[in-house]
Amino acid sequence: MKKVSLLLLVAMFLFGGNVKAQDEAVVLYEDDFSTYTVGNKLAASASGNWWTTWSNIPGGAEDGVIADYQGNQCVHLTYGNDQVLYLNAGQSGVFEVEFDILVPQGKNAYFNALNKFAAINSEWAMEGHIHMADYQTSASGEGHIVGNNIDVQFDCVYDAWMHFRLHVDTDADLAQCYYSVSDESETMVNEWQWSKGVQGTGNNRTFDAMGFYPPLNAATSEFYLDNVKFSRIGGETAANLVFTPEEIATEVDADDMSSVQISIENTGTSIADYSAWVDYGVGQGGSAQNPISYALDEVSSPNGLSWNSTTPKTFEIAALYPASSYGNSVMGTYITHAMYAFFEWVDQNQQSLQTLEPGSDVIFRIYGQGRNGEPGEILAEKVIPQSQVVLNDYTLVEFDEPVALTGYDVYVAVEMTAAVNGVAMNLDGGQAVVGYGDLCRQNKGAFTSITNDAGNDYGNWCLAMVCQGDPIVGGYATLSKTNGSLAIGATEEVTLTLSTIGLNEGTYEAAVKFVTNDPAHPEVEIPLTLTVKGDNVNEVLSNTYNVYPNPTTGAVMVEGENIDYIAVYNSVGQLVNIVKNETNVVDMSQYENGVYFFNIVDNAGQESLQRVVVAK
């Protein structure tokens, strides 16, 4: 006879006030495994697409076995099994997963929830360690629920059924894990921000799967699983975004700046996410090619990094190019190629080190701008066999379809598998553009700075994109936010700053583009028309101040009376510094060569614009 679930039905609606009315709960999947044949594999026997294994091989070694435990039919999981319950719940709605686990005396168990299930590229949302001190060591009676880097310990038992209930509100970005045993009352073990993942570094509200895995060794890892249920609490939910205004048309004097407020309101029933950029369109073509890279033009003294691992490591490196970094050079062109330099390295005994794992491919990718500051969709991908990799020079690949570069943030990336002790991570040895030219990730998680992780400044990846075509005018419009999230009912404003510095008199057309998780409005475009009028009256004030030396290699003196502050802008009108001191000296030594503008503001609020050239 099947046992009754340990959790009384009414208790489900009493704890934490986090569950909607009982009649709104819809059971999407429920199984007590009583109809299965003992001895058969779970995923191979189950109907539908609910159960699989970590390697997605039902019936294989990772697939658990249907067993009879003390007259109760359930799933028996031993070391080597790695069972996955595929939920595909998405990132809107409220969901619950319930299950019972029994751990024999002296054994241990482990389960997890996944924001994304993709084997080694999965994203972990939470972990449950049963009779384990952590993921690598066992501990009698010790349990841990971990989410958002919050580790809460609780007492677990042997040889008795323990009930777990995971409540996930993706709309509120909240997760709670509850626990009960025998006839005891249910208690909430842990509560955390769901999207942050296990380590607190994630940014994904999706609820994709549950994993059940005996992790340590054949002698100690074993447990039984039963009474699995997956429910949606309440109906369908979704974000709904309203943008104001619907179009922007403004006039700005030459060599001046202005701003427009864009209001965003979420009138939906779920958290809203968006990414945004100013889209300038594409040019008329052209054959000129322009490599764009953070690395030195000629890498004479590269730095190499390797993983401290006994197994080959698959990872991805990338360079992020915000629109502000390429707006003046390749806006409106097409990304046609990417390239990366692989080098031969030797150890201290002058023995050659293997670079890539034999037989592995190298994958070049271009990512568009995603939500929450992460890479978006793959815009181009090229897989090359290892035999085509060039050592001690750049390996150049051509994408099958060019990618239009119209104003979004773009990632240029290379995925590869380094051999054990292999040096495949090559940097130029120059000054790193931290967080842009030195990004790295494993398991398709967030890209992070390798400079910060390694603890030293190794430089930028020997990585570049090649753009072809005649550039168009761009970069004159910037957004105060390019990514954001809005709670249900929330409103926020994004400032669009328009700079006519360096623009000729005339009319310029573009669009402010938003990509959202609003199913009714996944893409929103606000047309932008900028009309640049004649000479700016502020130029009359330019003779009021003496700015020298100009051109400069470092310090610039601004002489004049009643100066309140000096705002420094780059050539595309972005604010890069504000100087307010008694000497009115502006240090330009840290800036790259090029044209800058000093907006000198006096105590009465009057402005004077001065052009300054940095030439070192």
Residue pairs with C-beta under 8 A, 6 or more apart in sequence:
1 71
2 32
2 34
2 72
2 73
3 72
3 100
3 161
3 226
3 227
5 98
5 100
5 163
5 227
6 100
6 161
6 162
6 163
6 180
6 181
6 182
6 183
7 98
7 163
7 165
7 180
7 186
9 22
11 180
11 185
11 186
12 19
12 22
12 165
13 19
13 21
13 22
15 178
15 186
15 187
15 188
16 167
16 176
16 178
16 188
18 167
18 169
18 174
18 176
19 25
19 94
19 96
19 167
19 233
20 94
20 233
20 234
24 233
24 234
24 235
25 96
25 231
25 232
25 233
25 234
26 231
26 232
27 229
27 230
27 231
28 230
28 231
28 232
29 48
29 50
29 228
29 229
29 230
30 228
30 229
30 230
31 46
31 50
31 228
31 229
32 73
32 74
32 226
32 227
32 228
33 42
33 66
33 73
33 74
33 75
33 226
34 73
36 42
36 45
36 46
36 66
36 73
37 45
37 66
38 66
38 67
38 68
38 73
39 65
39 66
39 67
40 65
40 66
41 58
41 59
41 63
41 64
41 65
41 66
42 51
42 63
42 64
42 65
42 66
42 75
42 83
43 51
43 52
43 53
43 58
43 59
43 63
43 64
43 83
44 58
44 59
44 63
45 66
49 86
50 85
50 86
51 58
51 83
51 84
51 85
51 86
52 58
52 84
52 86
53 60
53 62
53 63
53 81
53 82
53 83
53 84
54 62
54 82
54 84
54 119
54 211
54 213
55 62
55 82
55 119
56 119
57 63
61 80
61 81
62 80
62 81
62 82
62 83
63 81
63 83
64 75
64 76
64 77
64 81
64 83
64 212
64 225
65 75
65 76
65 81
66 73
66 74
66 75
66 76
67 73
67 74
67 75
67 76
67 224
69 76
69 102
69 224
72 226
74 102
74 224
74 225
74 226
75 83
75 212
75 224
75 225
75 226
76 222
76 224
77 83
77 109
77 212
77 213
77 214
77 222
77 223
77 224
77 225
78 214
78 218
78 221
78 222
79 214
79 215
79 216
79 217
79 218
79 221
79 222
80 214
80 218
81 212
81 213
81 214
82 211
82 212
82 213
83 211
83 212
83 213
83 225
84 117
84 209
84 210
84 211
84 212
85 97
85 209
85 210
85 211
85 212
85 228
85 230
86 117
86 208
86 209
87 95
87 97
87 207
87 208
87 209
87 210
87 230
88 208
88 209
89 95
89 168
89 170
89 206
89 207
89 208
89 232
90 170
90 206
90 207
91 170
91 204
91 205
91 206
91 207
91 270
91 517
92 170
92 171
92 205
92 236
92 237
92 238
92 239
92 269
92 270
92 271
92 517
93 170
93 171
93 232
93 233
93 234
93 236
93 237
93 270
94 167
94 168
94 169
94 170
94 171
94 232
94 233
94 234
94 237
95 167
95 168
95 170
95 207
95 230
95 231
95 232
95 233
96 165
96 166
96 167
96 168
96 229
96 230
96 231
96 233
97 113
97 165
97 166
97 168
97 210
97 228
97 229
97 230
97 231
98 163
98 164
98 165
98 166
98 227
98 228
98 229
98 231
99 111
99 163
99 164
99 210
99 225
99 226
99 227
99 228
99 229
100 161
100 162
100 163
100 164
100 225
100 226
100 227
101 109
101 111
101 130
101 161
101 162
101 164
101 223
101 224
101 225
101 226
102 159
102 160
102 161
102 162
102 223
102 224
102 226
103 109
103 130
103 131
103 156
103 158
103 159
103 162
103 222
103 223
103 224
104 158
104 159
104 222
104 223
105 158
105 159
106 140
106 158
106 220
107 131
107 158
107 214
107 220
107 221
107 222
107 223
108 129
108 130
108 131
108 132
108 138
108 214
108 215
108 216
108 220
108 221
108 222
108 223
109 128
109 130
109 131
109 132
109 212
109 214
109 221
109 222
109 223
110 127
110 128
110 129
110 130
110 132
110 135
110 212
110 213
110 214
110 215
110 221
111 127
111 128
111 130
111 164
111 210
111 211
111 212
111 213
112 124
112 125
112 126
112 127
112 128
112 198
112 210
112 211
112 213
113 124
113 125
113 126
113 166
113 168
113 175
113 207
113 209
113 210
113 211
114 122
114 123
114 124
114 125
114 208
114 209
114 210
114 211
115 123
115 124
115 125
115 195
115 197
115 202
115 204
115 205
115 206
115 207
115 208
116 122
116 123
116 204
116 206
116 208
116 444
117 208
117 209
117 211
118 444
120 314
120 443
121 443
121 444
122 209
122 443
122 444
123 197
123 202
123 204
123 443
123 444
123 445
124 197
124 198
124 199
125 147
125 175
125 194
125 197
125 198
125 202
125 204
125 207
126 145
126 146
126 147
126 166
126 175
126 177
126 190
126 192
126 197
126 198
127 135
127 144
127 145
127 146
127 147
127 198
128 143
128 144
128 145
128 146
128 164
128 177
129 135
129 142
129 143
129 144
129 145
129 146
130 143
130 156
130 162
130 223
131 138
131 139
131 140
131 141
131 142
131 143
131 156
131 158
132 138
132 139
132 142
132 143
132 144
132 215
132 216
133 139
133 142
133 144
134 144
135 215
136 216
137 216
138 216
138 220
140 158
141 155
141 156
141 157
141 158
142 153
142 155
142 156
143 153
143 154
143 155
143 156
143 179
143 189
144 151
144 152
144 153
144 154
145 151
145 152
145 154
145 177
145 179
145 189
145 190
146 152
146 190
146 198
147 175
147 177
147 190
147 192
147 193
147 194
147 196
147 197
147 198
148 192
148 193
148 196
148 197
148 198
148 200
149 196
149 198
149 199
149 200
150 190
150 192
150 200
152 189
152 190
154 179
154 187
154 189
156 162
156 179
156 181
157 181
160 181
160 182
161 181
161 182
161 226
162 179
162 180
162 181
163 179
163 180
163 181
163 186
163 227
164 177
164 178
164 179
165 177
165 178
165 179
165 186
166 175
166 176
166 177
166 178
166 210
167 175
167 176
167 177
167 178
167 233
168 174
168 175
168 194
168 207
169 175
169 194
170 194
170 205
170 206
170 207
170 270
170 271
171 237
171 269
171 270
171 271
171 488
172 271
172 488
173 193
173 194
173 195
173 205
173 271
174 191
174 192
174 193
174 194
175 191
175 192
175 193
175 194
176 188
176 190
176 191
177 188
177 189
177 190
177 191
178 186
178 187
178 188
178 189
179 186
179 187
179 189
180 186
180 187
194 205
194 207
195 202
195 203
195 204
195 205
196 202
196 203
197 204
201 445
201 446
201 448
202 445
202 446
203 372
203 373
203 374
203 446
204 372
205 271
212 225
214 221
214 222
214 223
215 221
237 268
237 269
237 270
238 268
238 269
238 270
238 518
238 519
238 520
239 266
239 268
239 269
239 270
239 271
239 272
239 273
239 486
239 516
239 517
239 518
239 519
240 266
240 267
240 268
240 269
240 272
240 518
240 520
240 521
241 264
241 265
241 266
241 267
241 268
241 272
241 274
241 486
241 514
241 516
241 518
241 521
241 524
242 264
242 265
242 267
243 262
243 263
243 264
243 514
243 524
243 526
244 262
244 263
244 265
245 262
245 526
246 526
247 526
247 527
247 528
247 529
248 260
248 262
248 496
248 512
248 526
248 527
248 528
248 529
249 528
249 529
249 531
250 258
250 260
250 498
250 529
250 530
250 531
251 531
251 532
251 533
252 258
252 498
252 500
252 530
252 531
252 532
252 533
253 500
253 532
253 533
253 534
253 535
253 536
253 537
253 538
254 500
254 503
254 505
254 532
254 533
254 534
254 535
254 536
255 500
255 501
255 502
255 535
255 536
255 538
255 539
255 597
255 609
256 499
256 500
256 501
256 536
256 538
256 609
257 497
257 498
257 499
257 500
257 501
257 569
257 573
257 599
258 497
258 498
259 495
259 496
259 497
259 498
260 495
260 496
260 498
261 493
261 494
261 495
261 496
262 493
262 494
262 495
262 496
262 512
262 526
263 491
263 492
263 493
264 272
264 274
264 484
264 486
264 491
264 492
264 493
264 494
264 514
265 486
265 490
265 491
266 272
266 486
266 487
266 488
266 489
266 490
266 491
267 489
268 488
268 518
269 488
270 488
270 517
271 485
271 486
271 487
271 488
272 485
272 486
272 516
272 517
272 518
273 371
273 372
273 483
273 484
273 485
273 516
273 517
274 371
274 483
274 484
274 485
274 486
274 514
274 515
274 516
274 517
275 369
275 370
275 371
275 372
275 376
275 482
275 483
275 514
275 515
276 479
276 481
276 482
276 483
276 484
276 494
276 512
276 513
276 514
276 515
277 323
277 369
277 407
277 408
277 409
277 479
277 482
277 512
277 513
278 323
278 407
278 474
278 477
278 478
278 479
278 496
278 510
278 511
278 512
278 513
278 528
279 406
279 407
279 408
279 510
279 511
279 512
279 513
279 525
280 331
280 332
280 406
280 407
280 472
280 473
280 474
280 510
281 332
281 406
281 472
281 509
281 510
282 332
282 333
282 334
282 404
282 405
282 406
282 469
282 472
283 332
283 333
283 469
283 470
283 471
283 472
284 470
285 469
285 470
286 333
286 468
286 469
286 470
287 468
287 469
288 468
288 469
288 470
289 336
289 466
289 467
289 468
290 329
290 330
290 333
290 466
290 467
290 468
291 339
291 464
291 465
291 466
291 467
292 321
292 326
292 329
292 330
292 464
292 465
292 466
292 467
293 319
293 437
293 460
293 463
293 464
293 465
294 319
294 428
294 432
294 433
294 436
294 437
294 438
294 460
294 461
294 463
295 427
295 428
295 430
295 437
295 459
295 460
295 461
295 462
295 463
295 464
296 428
296 429
296 430
296 459
299 341
299 428
299 429
299 462
300 429
301 429
302 341
302 343
302 426
302 427
302 428
302 429
302 459
302 462
303 426
303 427
303 428
303 429
303 458
303 459
304 343
304 345
304 423
304 425
304 426
304 427
305 423
305 425
305 427
305 450
305 454
305 458
306 353
306 418
306 421
306 422
306 423
306 424
306 425
307 313
307 315
307 418
309 420
310 420
311 420
312 357
312 360
312 417
312 418
312 419
312 420
312 422
313 417
313 418
313 442
314 360
314 415
314 416
314 417
314 442
315 415
315 416
315 417
315 418
315 425
315 440
315 441
315 442
316 365
316 413
316 414
316 415
316 416
316 440
316 441
316 442
316 444
316 447
317 413
317 414
317 416
317 425
317 439
317 440
317 450
317 461
317 463
318 367
318 375
318 411
318 412
318 413
318 414
318 439
318 440
318 441
318 447
318 461
318 463
319 411
319 412
319 413
319 436
319 437
319 438
319 439
319 460
319 461
319 463
319 464
319 465
320 409
320 410
320 411
320 435
320 436
320 439
320 447
321 409
321 410
321 411
321 412
321 436
321 465
322 409
322 436
322 482
323 331
323 407
323 408
323 409
323 474
323 475
324 475
324 478
324 572
324 574
325 436
326 405
326 410
326 467
327 407
327 474
327 475
327 572
328 474
328 475
328 571
328 572
329 471
330 405
330 467
330 469
330 471
331 405
331 406
331 407
331 471
331 472
331 473
331 474
331 475
332 404
332 405
332 406
332 469
332 470
332 471
332 472
332 474
333 405
333 467
333 468
333 469
333 470
333 471
334 402
334 403
334 404
334 405
334 467
334 468
334 469
335 366
335 379
335 380
335 399
335 402
335 403
335 405
335 410
335 412
335 465
335 466
335 467
336 398
336 399
336 402
336 466
336 467
336 468
337 396
337 397
337 398
337 399
337 465
337 466
338 364
338 366
338 382
338 396
338 397
338 399
338 412
338 414
338 463
338 464
338 465
338 466
339 394
339 395
339 396
339 397
339 463
339 464
339 466
340 362
340 364
340 394
340 395
340 414
340 426
340 461
340 462
340 463
340 464
341 392
341 393
341 394
341 395
341 426
341 462
341 463
342 355
342 356
342 389
342 390
342 391
342 392
342 395
342 424
342 426
343 355
343 391
343 392
343 423
343 426
344 352
344 353
344 355
344 391
344 392
345 352
345 353
345 355
345 423
346 352
346 353
347 353
353 419
353 421
353 422
353 423
354 419
354 420
354 421
354 422
355 389
355 391
355 418
355 419
355 422
355 423
355 424
356 362
356 386
356 389
356 416
356 417
356 418
356 419
356 422
356 424
357 417
357 418
357 419
357 422
358 386
358 419
359 386
360 386
360 416
360 417
361 383
361 384
361 385
361 386
362 383
362 384
362 385
362 386
362 389
362 395
362 414
362 415
362 416
363 381
363 382
363 383
363 384
363 414
363 415
363 416
364 381
364 382
364 384
364 397
364 399
364 413
364 414
365 378
365 380
365 381
365 382
365 411
365 412
365 413
365 414
365 415
366 378
366 379
366 380
366 381
366 399
366 403
366 410
366 411
366 412
366 413
366 465
367 375
367 376
367 377
367 378
367 379
367 410
367 411
367 413
368 375
368 376
368 377
368 378
368 379
368 408
368 410
368 411
369 375
369 376
369 408
369 409
369 410
369 482
369 515
370 376
370 377
371 483
371 515
371 516
371 517
372 483
372 485
373 483
374 446
374 447
375 411
375 413
375 447
376 408
376 515
379 403
379 410
380 399
380 400
380 401
380 402
380 403
381 399
382 397
382 398
382 399
382 400
384 395
384 397
388 395
389 395
394 462
394 464
396 466
402 468
403 410
405 467
407 474
407 510
407 513
408 513
409 482
410 465
411 439
411 447
412 463
412 464
412 465
414 463
416 424
418 424
418 425
425 440
425 450
425 461
426 461
426 462
427 438
427 450
427 458
427 459
427 460
427 461
427 462
428 459
428 460
428 461
428 462
429 458
429 459
430 459
430 460
431 457
431 459
432 438
432 449
432 451
432 457
432 458
432 459
432 460
433 460
434 449
434 451
434 452
434 457
435 449
437 459
437 460
437 461
438 449
438 450
438 451
438 458
438 459
438 460
438 461
439 447
439 448
439 449
439 450
439 461
440 447
440 448
440 449
440 450
440 453
441 447
441 448
450 458
451 457
451 458
473 503
473 508
474 510
475 572
475 573
476 498
476 499
476 500
476 503
476 508
476 530
476 572
476 573
477 496
477 497
477 498
477 499
477 510
477 512
477 528
477 530
478 496
478 497
478 499
478 572
478 573
478 574
479 494
479 495
479 496
479 497
479 512
480 494
480 495
480 496
480 497
481 492
481 494
484 492
484 494
486 492
496 512
496 528
497 573
498 530
498 573
499 569
499 572
499 573
499 574
500 530
500 532
500 536
500 573
501 569
501 571
501 572
501 573
501 597
501 609
502 571
502 572
502 573
502 595
503 532
504 532
505 532
505 533
505 534
506 531
506 532
507 529
507 530
507 531
507 532
508 529
508 530
508 531
508 532
509 527
509 528
509 529
509 530
510 528
510 530
511 525
511 526
511 527
511 528
512 525
512 526
512 528
513 523
513 524
513 525
513 526
514 523
514 524
514 525
514 526
515 522
515 523
516 522
516 523
516 524
536 609
538 607
538 608
538 609
539 609
541 606
541 607
541 608
542 608
542 609
542 610
544 560
544 608
545 558
545 559
545 560
545 563
545 600
545 608
545 610
546 557
546 558
546 559
546 560
547 556
547 557
547 558
547 559
547 598
547 610
547 612
548 556
548 557
548 559
549 556
549 557
550 556
550 611
550 612
550 613
551 612
551 613
551 614
551 615
552 588
552 612
552 613
552 614
552 615
553 589
553 614
553 615
553 616
554 587
554 588
554 589
554 616
555 585
555 586
555 587
555 588
555 589
556 585
556 586
556 587
556 588
556 598
556 612
557 583
557 584
557 585
558 566
558 584
558 585
558 586
558 598
558 600
558 610
559 584
560 584
560 600
560 602
561 602
562 602
562 603
562 604
563 584
563 600
563 601
563 602
563 603
564 580
564 601
564 602
564 603
564 605
565 578
565 579
565 580
565 601
566 578
566 579
566 580
566 584
566 586
566 598
566 599
566 600
566 601
567 575
567 577
567 578
567 579
567 598
567 599
567 601
568 575
568 576
568 577
568 578
568 579
568 586
568 588
568 596
568 597
568 598
568 599
569 575
569 576
569 596
569 597
569 599
570 576
570 591
570 594
570 596
571 594
571 595
571 596
571 597
573 597
576 591
576 596
577 586
579 585
579 586
586 598
588 596
588 612
588 614
589 616
591 614
592 614
593 614
593 615
593 616
594 613
594 614
595 611
595 612
595 613
595 614
596 611
596 612
596 613
596 614
597 609
597 610
597 611
597 612
598 609
598 610
598 612
599 607
599 608
599 609
600 607
600 608
600 609
600 610
601 607
602 608
